Amino acid sequence: MTDVEIRDENVRAAAAEFIRQRLALGGSLGRLLLGTADFEGGKVAALSAGPLEAGDVAQFGRGHARVTNSQPQSITIAGKTYAAYPTPTASERLADTIYRLLRSPADLCLFENFLARAGDPSTARARSHLLFHGSEVYHAVFGADRDKATIINAIREAESLPVFFGALGRSPRARRAETERARNLMTRTPETGP
């Protein structure tokens, strides 16, 4: 697995534009991220299932995957046989990154499931935590139950084309509690004490 920080400004600008386009296709989480993410100053990195050459880094449309001549595998869907070409993914690396970043029980990672809608039969079979916003479906990983298998389940169940994204941060309830604690500390004086 490879984690490549994109530093070339032209490639970085193309990556930011690619991310903006994908977020615009999403639902509420995509719109929230479009309005709040720092696309100009934030770090942009590519996770890849294998080593990348310089020309591969800018290939956002094919997930940075190198074009390979892998052998097709036969799969059957609804009684029809098709040829499928296996492609490596960066899901394991993404899971490792999320695991490392979920440091506090108050941390939360959400993945938007672009294809699912509330009430779909697939949601009843989900092994990850599901959250619903209207008809939108989100797979959640909570810092309190940080576990690689849980993270992998959320990634696999939410991953879809043309849109797959998520966000990681502190839960709003935890942020409010931290703000209140900070306010209480700032209003105390040496005379009043705790």
C-alpha positions as CSV (number, residue, x, y, z in Angstrom):
1,M,0.0,0.0,0.0
2,T,1.2,3.5,-0.8
3,D,0.2,6.8,0.7
4,V,1.5,9.6,-1.5
5,E,1.2,13.3,-0.5
6,I,0.5,15.4,-3.6
7,R,2.7,18.4,-3.6
8,D,2.9,19.4,-7.2
9,E,0.5,22.4,-7.4
10,N,-1.0,21.5,-10.8
11,V,-1.7,18.0,-9.7
12,R,-2.9,19.2,-6.3
13,A,-5.3,21.7,-8.0
14,A,-6.6,18.9,-10.2
15,A,-7.1,16.6,-7.1
16,A,-9.0,19.3,-5.3
17,E,-11.2,19.8,-8.3
18,F,-11.8,16.1,-8.6
19,I,-12.8,16.0,-4.9
20,R,-15.1,18.9,-5.3
21,Q,-16.9,17.2,-8.3
22,R,-17.4,14.0,-6.4
23,L,-18.7,15.8,-3.3
24,A,-21.2,17.7,-5.5
25,L,-22.6,14.4,-6.6
26,G,-23.2,13.3,-3.0
27,G,-26.0,14.1,-0.5
28,S,-26.0,16.2,2.6
29,L,-22.5,15.2,3.8
30,G,-21.1,16.1,0.4
31,R,-22.7,19.5,0.5
32,L,-21.5,20.1,4.1
33,L,-17.9,19.2,3.1
34,L,-18.0,21.3,0.0
35,G,-18.9,24.3,2.2
36,T,-16.5,23.7,5.0
37,A,-13.4,21.9,3.7
38,D,-10.2,23.8,3.1
39,F,-9.4,22.8,-0.5
40,E,-6.7,25.4,-0.9
41,G,-4.7,24.8,2.3
42,G,-5.5,21.3,3.3
43,K,-3.2,18.3,2.7
44,V,-4.1,16.2,-0.3
45,A,-2.9,12.6,-0.4
46,A,-3.6,9.5,-2.6
47,L,-4.0,6.0,-1.1
48,S,-3.1,3.3,-3.5
49,A,-3.1,-0.5,-3.4
50,G,0.4,-0.6,-5.0
51,P,3.3,1.6,-5.8
52,L,2.6,4.6,-8.0
53,E,4.7,6.1,-10.7
54,A,4.7,9.9,-11.2
55,G,2.1,9.6,-14.1
56,D,-0.2,7.4,-12.0
57,V,-0.6,10.0,-9.2
58,A,-2.8,12.3,-11.4
59,Q,-5.1,9.5,-12.6
60,F,-7.9,10.3,-10.2
61,G,-10.6,8.9,-12.5
62,R,-9.2,5.4,-12.2
63,G,-8.5,5.6,-8.5
64,H,-4.7,5.9,-9.1
65,A,-4.7,2.2,-9.9
66,R,-2.1,1.2,-12.5
67,V,-3.6,-0.3,-15.6
68,T,-2.9,-4.0,-15.3
69,N,-3.3,-7.0,-17.6
70,S,-4.9,-9.1,-14.8
71,Q,-6.6,-12.3,-15.9
72,P,-10.4,-12.2,-16.0
73,Q,-12.4,-14.2,-13.5
74,S,-15.8,-15.6,-14.4
75,I,-18.7,-14.3,-12.3
76,T,-22.4,-15.1,-12.5
77,I,-25.0,-12.4,-11.8
78,A,-28.7,-13.3,-12.1
79,G,-28.0,-16.4,-14.1
80,K,-25.7,-14.6,-16.7
81,T,-21.9,-15.1,-16.8
82,Y,-19.6,-12.1,-17.1
83,A,-15.9,-11.6,-17.1
84,A,-14.6,-9.6,-14.2
85,Y,-11.1,-8.1,-14.0
86,P,-9.9,-7.9,-10.3
87,T,-8.4,-4.6,-9.4
88,P,-6.5,-4.0,-6.1
89,T,-8.1,-1.4,-3.8
90,A,-6.7,0.8,-1.0
91,S,-9.5,-0.3,1.4
92,E,-7.0,-1.9,3.9
93,R,-4.8,1.2,3.9
94,L,-7.8,3.4,4.3
95,A,-9.0,1.3,7.3
96,D,-5.5,1.6,8.8
97,T,-5.5,5.4,8.4
98,I,-9.0,5.7,10.0
99,Y,-8.0,3.4,12.8
100,R,-5.0,5.6,13.5
101,L,-7.1,8.8,13.4
102,L,-9.9,7.6,15.6
103,R,-8.1,8.4,18.8
104,S,-10.9,9.4,21.2
105,P,-14.2,7.8,22.0
106,A,-15.8,11.0,20.9
107,D,-14.3,10.7,17.3
108,L,-16.6,9.7,14.5
109,C,-16.1,8.6,10.9
110,L,-19.1,8.7,8.4
111,F,-19.2,7.3,4.9
112,E,-22.0,8.2,2.6
113,N,-23.6,5.3,0.9
114,F,-24.4,6.8,-2.5
115,L,-26.5,3.9,-3.8
116,A,-28.6,3.0,-0.7
117,R,-31.7,4.6,0.5
118,A,-33.5,4.3,3.9
119,G,-35.6,1.2,3.8
120,D,-33.6,-0.6,1.2
121,P,-33.3,-4.4,2.0
122,S,-29.5,-4.0,2.0
123,T,-29.6,-1.8,5.0
124,A,-31.2,-4.7,7.1
125,R,-28.2,-6.9,6.2
126,A,-25.6,-4.2,7.1
127,R,-22.9,-5.2,9.6
128,S,-21.8,-1.6,10.1
129,H,-23.6,1.1,12.2
130,L,-26.1,2.9,10.0
131,L,-27.3,6.4,10.4
132,F,-30.1,8.0,8.3
133,H,-30.7,11.5,7.2
134,G,-34.0,11.6,5.4
135,S,-33.6,8.9,2.8
136,E,-29.8,9.1,2.8
137,V,-27.8,6.3,4.4
138,Y,-24.5,6.7,6.2
139,H,-22.1,4.0,7.6
140,A,-20.6,5.2,10.9
141,V,-17.5,4.1,12.8
142,F,-17.4,5.5,16.4
143,G,-14.2,6.0,18.2
144,A,-15.7,4.3,21.2
145,D,-15.7,1.0,19.3
146,R,-12.6,1.5,17.2
147,D,-12.0,-1.9,15.6
148,K,-10.4,-2.7,12.2
149,A,-13.1,-5.2,11.3
150,T,-15.8,-2.6,12.0
151,I,-14.0,0.0,9.9
152,I,-13.5,-2.5,7.0
153,N,-17.3,-3.4,7.1
154,A,-18.2,0.3,6.9
155,I,-15.9,0.8,4.0
156,R,-17.1,-2.2,2.0
157,E,-20.7,-1.5,2.6
158,A,-20.5,2.2,1.7
159,E,-18.1,2.0,-1.2
160,S,-19.7,2.7,-4.6
161,L,-19.1,4.3,-7.9
162,P,-19.1,7.1,-9.0
163,V,-19.0,8.5,-5.4
164,F,-17.3,7.2,-2.3
165,F,-16.3,9.6,0.4
166,G,-16.5,10.1,4.1
167,A,-15.5,12.5,6.9
168,L,-13.8,12.0,10.1
169,G,-14.0,14.3,13.1
170,R,-15.4,14.8,16.6
171,S,-19.1,14.2,17.2
172,P,-21.1,17.5,17.6
173,R,-22.3,16.5,21.0
174,A,-18.7,16.0,22.2
175,R,-17.6,19.3,20.7
176,R,-20.5,21.1,22.6
177,A,-19.4,19.5,25.8
178,E,-15.8,20.5,25.2
179,T,-16.8,24.1,24.4
180,E,-18.9,24.3,27.6
181,R,-15.9,23.0,29.7
182,A,-13.6,25.6,28.1
183,R,-16.2,28.3,28.8
184,N,-16.4,27.2,32.5
185,L,-12.6,27.3,32.8
186,M,-12.4,30.8,31.2
187,T,-15.0,32.3,33.6
188,R,-13.3,31.0,36.7
189,T,-10.9,33.3,38.5
190,P,-8.3,32.5,41.2
191,E,-10.7,34.1,43.7
192,T,-13.7,31.9,42.8
193,G,-11.8,28.7,42.2
194,P,-13.2,25.6,40.6
